[in-house]
Amino acid sequence: NKDEDKLYYNLALANINIENFDDAIEDLKKAISINNNYKYYRALGTTYFNKGDYEDAIENIRKAYSLNEKDVLSLNNAACYYAMVEHDIWRAYSNIESAYKDMPSDLDESLKEIITTNYDLIKNLYDKYVNDESTPIIVDGLKLIY
């Protein structure tokens, strides 16, 4: 069914798995045109991020969050963006702290692990930066979530 948004979302995820980001972006845009779902914007933002298109990445991550302010996965992604792209450790920490503290108990364990690992990495750098603002804002190992 060409009007089924989940079909395009699933096609996008398949394209992401083989790093075919351009087709994934088109699939996600088609899914969004059918259903303005925050998950689709989050996936689109992450796909743009992985392509190195950071302006479109944060725009879509913000859109996902605006559609669902309880989405800790979008907060996680925003934290990664602020740490890795803008090197704004204050904003990164604010986002990841909210994601970490607000994780729902029924969240998939693998997603909890990603958020917790990202929290630990960003918090460690944040603590160093608070004590010495000359600390370079470089965080390796952060993971975005589709």
Secondary structure, DSSP 4 states (H G I P E B T S, - for coil): -TT-HHHHHHHHHHHHHTT-HHHHHHHHHHHHHH---HHHHHHHHHHHHHHT-HHHHHHHHHHHHHH-TT-HHHHHHHHHHHHHTS--HHHHHHHHHHHHHT--TTS-HHHHHHHHHHHHHHHHHHHHHHH-TTS-----S-----
